[in-house]
Amino acid sequence: MRKLYKDSLLIFLRSKNLSLPYFVLLALTLAYFGFCFNNYLHYRDIFSVTIWLVRTDIFLIVFFIYCGYELAVRMYDNNMAEYLETYEQGLLKAYVAVILCLSTIVALPSIMFFAFILFMYYYNDVQYLPLLIHLMKLSGLYFGLSFLIGIMLGTAMSAKLKTKRLAVYSLTVIFMLLNTTFTEVPFRIPYLLFNSYLTERMLYYIKDFLTVVPRQLGNNYIIDTIYGFPMEPIRWILAMFWVLFPLTLILTECFNRKTKKALIATGCLIVLLGVGLFSVRGSVLLMDMRVDSFPFADPHYYQDRPREDYSGYKAGFMIEEYEMDLTVSNELHAEVAVTIDNHDLDSYDFTLYHGYILKSVRTENGEIPFTREGDYISIGSLYGADRLIFRYYGKSAKFYANRQAITLPGYFAYYPKAGRTNIWDLDRYGYVVNISPNESNYTVHIRSGMEIFCNLAGSDNSFQGKSNGLTLFAGMYDEVAENIYVEPIASPVRRNLPKREYIREAEEILTDLFNRLERPEPEAIIHISDKKFFQVPHNFGLNSNTDDIVIMSDHITATSCNNGPQLAEITMRSILKPKSATSCFRFMDEYLKYLFNRQDESDPLFQSAVDLNLLLKEIGELRFLTEKYSDMNREKYLNMNEQERKAYDTAQKRMHGPNNNVDEKAAKYLFYESPRKEENMRTFFDYFTAESKEDYLELVEKIVREELGHDRS
């Protein structure tokens, strides 16, 4: 056996088409480490370095597939397989020797990657143990098991396909492409052209099963530093599958018929187990273009359903107390008992995100019937009972909860909330901030292998207290200062960790602003500097305009807190409510720019005064186009002829294109040039905080006409 191992190693080293590329690969790897280290010196972010390392992974795996195939196939090129079969277990010993030889060869680059990652960790001087553990796991999965998968796949293809090199190289190319973002365009076609979500889902299911590099080449989404690289348990199970299944294929070539049948049965069992476990993988972080991914799942779900406005809905009851027993494994499993204040109603409605499957609802008298429609649970009379117990499990594409990390903010309905409330706001393109109208008493017990951080007091993953929302975070997360919780690993877009003085400065700025506006401060922002602060992952803002900051009765969640003025501005933005038009969002941005005195007076716009008559003309044109296409939807657009579509596209460019500076000119006059600019500031504050359906352009036109001395007609 030792001799066979040495012979295999000698064959590898003496083969120019194997040894030369291998040593070139090692040299390029060392040079690439230098590039990555220079990348770190430039950005000072360890995750950006690791991303660059991972981007090469699929090429290395493909190279080792090539090495595994070309080394093992020599037995068939030289007709050695038949000769080896004449000896007892000769072919088996030869394959074992080849695999051992290849394992030795991949060990060197694996150790090199592991050493470089350790070097980067200690050079970074983070001194944060969860990050070190994460990087060690990453090295084992991405640069250890994945390389082993490469040699096993290559060796298995030599055993089954023999000298059919075209088939082997074709399969290798397909395998490589499935581990990149190359498939995003063709895989989107079934949904975009035929609205076939099931076809797209099946294609991505196959892709995910064949993906051994979870961080795919070409992925442009930034890493959530609380989550890190995807390394959920299913990733390790999948990696072991791609080691064991090729191994059984190799072994079927080495034994007689009876043993071969047993190995084939074993291989089938491994496939069934792999597919079965993969199908129940639960909550995983999907960052790509598919319909059910982090960025697109909820926007697509709610866009395809009838719009219902529950903003004025009255539940008729409040929840006084929650008792929660939560288990976080591959997804969230929950048993939540709620105590309500009014137990004499004929029916009760609750909101629970549609991704959570409700198993049962019961009172102390036993299970009771319920109906479930999307996010809403309807229950009939409780017959005097005041306590309901909900049992459910499930996941959300965005607000994930698994063994790697937890991000469950208190404004998201991951637990039952009283009445019917909207989850998604199509107008603002973001999640509705569902804060309970009253504070409830919470008693929470959580089973998880991670340390969980909560807005309530407690320890050992048990918490108790009073709030209008329960927030839970876990992963690479920590308390960096008293009552300030963040990911300790700074990202390129958020270098500064939040500080209590930033929150105090924001509170002072907001107090001054409301005094200037002569409006009372909202109760939620009074004494915000005394509240706990939770920094949420920066990707929260990827598919939502409402997650930048949410202020609850005892804590704040925000995507960043780099300084006081920035925190004050995103707080004010959360108070304002722009209407549905895209241009209204732009006008609100202009309003905030002047409110916080951020205007750039060197801009060419400030070189001359606004021509009010020309402004009124442009507003009239813009209002005409807005009203004409206000009810446009996808179906109407598809039914247009070519000329109508061209006119519509031209109008869209006119309304929303970069040359549309009506909002800029209007804001400059109203909030900078006008003798009544402070009054205009107050008028638009009232407009943005009211439920008025009036078009903002109509209000702009009205004010400008008044200042010109014109009447409304």
N, C-alpha and C positions, 0 to 999 in steps of 0.2 A: 504493500500500500504506500509506504514511504517512497519507494522507488517510482511508482506511478505519479505521485505528487511532484517529485523532483523532475521527472520527465516532462510533465505538463508545464511546469514552470520554465524549463529550458526551451520547450517548443514556443512558448509565449515570448520569451526574451530573444530567441533567434529569429522569430518571424518579424520581418521588417514592417509588414502592414499591420502589426499589432503593437510591437514594442515602441517603434518610433512615434506613432500618434500618442501612445500612453505617456512617454517622457515629455513630448511637446505639451500634452495636457497638463502635466505637473508644473512645467515651467510657466505656462499661461495662467495656471491657478495662482502661482506665487505673484505674478505680475498683476493679476486681478485683485489680489489682496491689497497690493499697493494702491490700486485705483480706489478700492472701497475705503481704505484708510484715509486717502486724500478727500474722499467724499465726506467722511466724518469730520475732518478738520474744517471743511467748508460749512457744513450744516449743523454740526454738533448735535447730531441725533442718531442714536444707536439703531433705531428702527429703520431709518433710511438706508443705513449700511447693510442691515440684514436683508432688506428687500432686494437690494442689488445682488447679494449673495444667492438668494433663493431664485432670482430670475434665471440664473444659469443652470439650475438644478435639472430641468428636463433634458437639456443638451447632454449633461453628464450621464444621466440615466440611459439615454439613447446610445451614447458611446459605449456604455458597459453592456447594453444589449448586443451591440455589434461585436464587442470583445467576446462575450459569452457564446454567441453563435459561431463566430469564425474559429474559435479555439476548439469547441466541441465538434463542429462539423468536419474537422480534419479526419476524424475517425471514419467518416463516410466517404470523404474525398479519396482517401487512400485504402478504402475497403478493409479497414481495421476492425469494424464492428463485427463482421462475421468471424474473424480470427479470434477476437476477444470472447465471443460467445462459446468457443470451444473449451474455455476454462471455466471452472466453477465460479459463478458470480463475477466473471471477468469484466463484462460490460458495466455492471453495477460499480465495481471498484474503479473502473476508468472514469465514469461519471462523477463519482465521489471525489476522485483526484482532481478532475477538471473544476468542480465547484470549490474545492479547497484552494486550488491555485487562484481562481478568480476572486475568492474571498480575501486572500492575501493581497491581491492587486488593488482591490477597492478599499482595503483597510487604510492604506497610506493617505489617499485624498480625504477619506472620512476623518482621520486623525488631524489632518491639516486644517480642515474646516472647523473641527471642534476646538483646536488650539487657538485659531484666529478669533473665534467667537468669545472664548474665555479671555483672550487678550483684550478684545474690545470692551468687554464688561469691566475688567479691572482698570483699563485706561479711562473709561467713561467715569469711573469713581462714583457710581450711583449708590453703591452699598445698599441695595434693595434685594433681599433674598428671593422673593417671588420672581423677579426678573431673571436672576441667575438660574433658577429652576426651569423657567420657561425657555431660556436659551439652550439649556442642556437638553431638554425634551425636543426642542426644535432640531438640534444637531443630530439627535438619535433618530428622529423620524425623517427629516428632510435629507440628511447627508449620511445616514447609516442604513436604515431599512430601505430607503428608496434606491440606494446603490445596489443593495442586495437583490431587490426586486429586478433591477436591470439585468444582472447576471443570470438570475433564475429564468426570466422570460427568454433571454437569448439562448440559454442552454436548452430550455424546453422546446423552442422552435427548431433547434437543430435535431432534437430527438424525434419530433413529429413530422417536420417538413423536409428533413434531410437536406439535400443539395438544391432545393427549390428557392434560390436566392431572391428571385423577383418577388415571390409571395412573402418571404420574410421581410425584405426591405419595405415592401408596400405596407404590410401590417405595422412595421415600426414607424413609418411616416404618419399613418393614421393615428397610432397611439400618441405620437408626439403632438399632433395637431389637437387632439382631444384634451391635452394637458395645457393648452394655450387658450387665448380668447379668440382664436381664429373662427371658432364655430358660432360666435355670437350673432353674426349676420345671417348665415343660412338657418340657424335654429330659430330665429325670430320670424322667419317667413310664414310658417303655419298659422301663427297668431295674427300677424299683421295683415295677411292676405285672406285668410279663411276663418279668422277668429276661432281657431282650434286650440284652445288652451290645453286640452288633454294630450294632443300630439306634441306640443312644445314641452310639456311636462315629462312625457315619456323619453323624448330625445335627451333632455337634460339629465334625466335619471340615469340613462345609459352612460352619458358623459361623466357624471359624478362617480359612477361605479368604476370607471376606467381611469379616473383622475388620481394619480398617486402623489401629485404635487399640489396640495390644496391652494397655495398661493400661486395662481396661474400666471404664466408668462403673458405680459400685455395688460395685466390688471392695473388700472390707474386709480382705483379707490385707495385712499390712505388707510393705514392700519389704525384701528381703535386701540389706543394704548392700554385701555382697561382689559381688552380681550386678547390682544396680541395676535400671533399667527394661528390660524385654525388648527387645533390639535385636540379636538373632541375625541372621546373614547372610540367612536366609530371610525375615525381616521386610523387609529392603531389596529383596530380589528380588520379594516380593509387592507392595511399594509401586510398584516400577517396572512390574509387570504391570498394576496398576490405573491407571497413566498411559498405557502403550502400547496396551493393549487398547481403551479408549474412543477413543483417537486413531485406531486403524484403523477403528472404527465410523463416526467422523466422516468420514474420508477416503473411505469407500465411497459417501457421498452426493455426492462432489465430482468423480467421474470417470466416464468412459464404461464400457460393459459389460465390455470386455476388461480394463481396469485394475481395475475393480471386482472381477472374479473373482480377480485376483491379490491384491488387498487382503483379500478374504474368506479366501483360502487362508493369507495371512500372519496374519490374526486367529486362524484355527484353529490354526496352528502356535504362536502365542504362548500360546493356551489350553493346548495340549498340554504345552508347556515349563513353563508356570506350574504346572499340576496335577502334572506329573511331578516337578518339583523340590520342590514342597510335600509330596508323598507320601514323599520321602526326607529330610525335614528333620532327622531324627535327634533329638538331645537338646535339648529346649526346656523352659523352665520354665512349667508349667501350674498356675495357682493359681485353681482354681474347684471346682465340685461334681462334675465328671465322675468316672467310676470310675477312670480312669487318670491322675488329676492328682497333684500333689505330696502333698496331704494324704491321699488315699484309695487310691492305687494298690495299695500293698502290704497294707494292712489288708483290702481287698476280695479280693485275690488269695489270701491265706492263709486267710481266713475260709471261702472256698468250697472248700477242699481238706481231705482227711482229716488229722487231727492226728497227727503222729509226734514222739515225744520221743527226740532223739539225745543228751540230756545225759550219758548213761552210755556212749556209743559209744566204742570204742577203735579207732583207725585202724590200728594195727600198724606204723606207720612215721612218721617225722618228715621235714620238709623242711629240709635243711641249708643250701641256697643257692637264691636266686632271681636270675635274670638277666632283666631286663625291658626290652623295647623297645616303648615306648608312643607312639602318635600321637593327639593330641587335635585333631580337626577338627570336623565337625558332631556327632560322637559319639566314643566311645573305641574305638580300634583297638589291639590288643595282640598281642605275641608274647612269651610268658613261658616261660622254661626253668627247670625245677625239678630240683634234685639231691636224691634221697632217700637215707635211711640204710639202708634194708632193701630189697634188690632180689630177694628170694627168695620173696615172697608169691605166692599163686595169683591174687589180685585186689587192686585198689587203688581206693579211693573218694576223690573230691575234691569240695569244695563250691565252686561258682561261681554267683553270682546269676543267676536265670533270665532276666533281661533281656539277658544277653550271649550272643550266638549263637556257638556253638563251631564253627569251620570244620574244624579238624583237630587230631589229636594224633599226635606222632611221636617216635621215638627216633633215635639216630644210624644205625639200620638202616633207617629209613623209616617211613611212616605205619602206625599200628596202629589196630585197631577199638576203638570205644568206644560206650557207650550213655549217653543223656542223659535224665534224668527230673527235670524241674523244676530245682531248684538243685543236683542231684547228677550227677556224672560217674563212671561205672564202667568200669574198664579191667581186662583180664585179666592174665595173666602177662607180665612184661617180658623174660623169657628172658635174665636177667643184666644188662640195661641198668639204669643208675642215674640216667639223665637223661631227662626228658620235656619236650617242647616243645608248648605249647598256643597255638593261633592262634584269636583270637575278636574280635568287635566287638559293640557294643551300647550300652545306656544304662540308667539307673535314673531313675525319676520324681523321686526325692528327692536321691540322691547324684549330681548331674549333672556332666557333663564335656563342654564344648563350647568354641567360640571365645570365649565371653563370660566364662565362669568355670568353676572346677573345685572341687568339694568331695568328696573321696574319703578318708574317715577310715580308718585302719588296721584298725579292727574290723569293717569291711564287706567282704564277699567279692567285691570287684571284681577280684580275682585269685585263682587256685586255692589253696585251703587244704586241708590234709591231713584226710582223713576226712569223715564226714557231721556237719554241725553245723546246728542250726536257725538260720534267718535272722530269723524273726519269732516273738515270744512272745505268744500270744493272751491268756494270763493277765495278764501285766504290760502288755499293749498297747504294745509297743515292740520295737525291734530287739534281737536277742540280741547281746551283746558277744562277738564271735568273735575272741578274742586267741589267737594260736598258743601252745601249751604250752611251746615252746622259742624261743629267739632264733635267727633265720636270718641268713645273710650276704646282703646285697642289693647288686646292681649295676644301676642304673636309668638309662636314657637316654630322654628325653621330647622329642618333636618338637611344639612348640606356639609360637604367636606371643606367648604371655604369659610373664612371669616366674613360675616355679613355686616355691612354698615347701614344703619337705619336712623331716621329722624327722631325716633323715640328712645327713651333711656333703656338700658339693659346690657346684658353680657351673655356670652356663650350662645349666641343666636336666639336668645329669648328677649323680647322687648315688651314694654308696657308704657302707656301714656295716652295723652289726649291730643288730637290733631284733626284737620279736615282732609288729610291725605297721608297714606302710608308709602314711604319711599324706601326701596331696598337696592343696594349696590354691593357687588362683590367681584373679585378678580384681582387684577393688579391695581389695587385701590387702597388708600390709606388715609388716616387722619394726619395731615401735615402741620396743622396748627389747631388750637382749641376750636372745636366745632367747625372746622373747615376740612372737607373731604374731597380728595382729588386723586387722579392718577399721578403718582410721584414721578413718572417718566415723562419729561417734557417733550412735546412734539414740536416740529418746525413752525407750526402755525400758532402755537400757544407756549411761548417760552417762559412766560412769567407765571408762577404759581399764585393763586389768589391769596390776598392778605386782608386781615380785618380792617386795616386802615383804608384800603380801597373801597370797602363797603361803606365805611363811615363817610368817606369823601363823596361817594355817590349819594348817600342820604342827604348830605348838606346841599349838594347841587340840586337835587330834586325839590327840596324844601324851598330853595331860592326861586326855582322855576315856577312852582305853584303860587308862590307869593306874587311873582311877576304876572302870572296869568290871572291872578285874583280868583283862583278856584281852590276848593278844599282838596287836600291830599287824600287819595284813596286810602281807606283804612289798612289795606294790605301792606302798603309801603311805609307806614309809620313805624319807626323803630326797627327798620329792616337790618340794621347793623347788629341787633341782638339775636338774630335768627341763625340757625345752622345753615351752612352753605355747602351744597353738593355740586361739584363740577361734573357735568354729564359728558359723554364722549362727543367729540367734535362732529362726528358723522351724524349726530342727531339732527343737525340742520340740513343734511343732504336732501331729504325729501319732505321737508316741512318748514313752513315759515313761522311756526308758533312755538318752537322748542328752545329758542334762544334764551329765554328766561321765564320761569314760572314762580310766582311768589305765593306760598301757602302760609297758613296761620303760624307755623313754627319753624319753617325752613324755606330755603330757596334752592331751585335747581337752575343752572345756567351753563351754557356751552363754554363760556370763558369769563374771566375777570382779570384782565390785564392791567387795568387802572380804573380809577374812580369815574372819570368822564365817560369811558366806554361802557361801564356797567350802568351808569345813569341813563345813557342813551338807549341801550337795549331794554331797560326797564320802562322808559317812556314809550318805546315802540310797542311793548306788550300791552300798554294801557290803551293805546289808540287802536281803532278798528277800521281799517280801510275797507271801502266797499269792493264789489266784485271786479270792477274793471282793472285790467293790468295797469293802465295809465294812472289809476288812482293810487296804486302802490308807489309809482314813481313820484307822484306829486307829494305823497306823504313823506317820502325820503327827502324831497326838497324842503318840505316844511320843517323836518327835524334838523336839516342842515342849518337853517337860519335860526331855529329855536336854540340850538347849541352853538351858534356863532361859528360855524365851520366853513363859511363861504370863502372861496378863493378869489380875492379881488383882482388878481392878476389875469384871471380868465377873460378872454375877449368879450364875453357877455357883459362885463362890467365897464367896458370902454365907452358905452353910450347908454342913454336912457331908453327905457322900453317905450315903443310907439304903441299907445293904447288902442288907437283905432285899428291898426294892423293886427294887434293881439285879439281884438273882438272878432275880426274877420276870420282869423285862424281858428278861434274857439268855435265859431259857428260851423265851419267846415268839419272840424273834428267831431262835434256833437252830431252832425248829420250822418257821418260815416258810422259813428258808434251806435246810433239808433237804428240805422239801416241793417246792421249786421249783429244786433244784440242777441237775437235768438238763433244764431248759427250753431249748428252741431255737425258732427261727423257725417251723419246720414244725409243731411241736406247738402253738405259739401260734395259728397260722392255723387249725388244726383244732378249736380250742376253740369252744364255743357262747358266746353273749353273756354269760350269767351267769358262766361260768368265767373269761372274759376280765376281767370286772369284778372278780371276786375276786382274780385275779392282779395286776391293776393296783393294786388297793388294797394288796395285800401288798407290791408294789414300793415304793409310797409309804411304807409303814410301815418297810420295811427301809432304803431309800436316800433318803428324803425329808428335808427340812430339819428336821423335828420329831424325827427319830431322834437322840437325844443319848445313847444307851447308851454309845457309844464314848467320848464326852467324860467322862461320869460315871465309867466304868470307869478311864480313864486318870488322871483327877483323884485317885481313891482310891489306885490302885496306885502312882503315881509322885509323889504329893504328900502325901497324908494318911497313908498306911500307915506303921506303924513299921518295916516291912521294905522301904521304897521302893527302897533301893539294891540289895537282893537281887532285887527285882522287875525293876529295870532290867537286871540281869545275866541274869535268866531270859529276858526277852523279847529281849535281844540274841542269846542262843543260839538262841531260837526263830526269829528273823528271818534268821539266817545259816545255819540248818540246812536239810536237805531234808525236814523233817518234814511229813507230810500232816495233822497234827492241826489241828482248827479252833481259831482263836485264841480264840473265845468259850468253848470248852471249857476252855482253859487259864486264861482269866480267871476262869471260874466255879470252877475247882479251887482257885485261889489264894485267892479270896474266901471260899470255904467253910472252907478251912484256917484263915484268920485269924479267922473267926467261931467256930471250934472245932467245926464240923460235920464229920461224916465224908462220904465221897464219895456214899454212898447217900442 
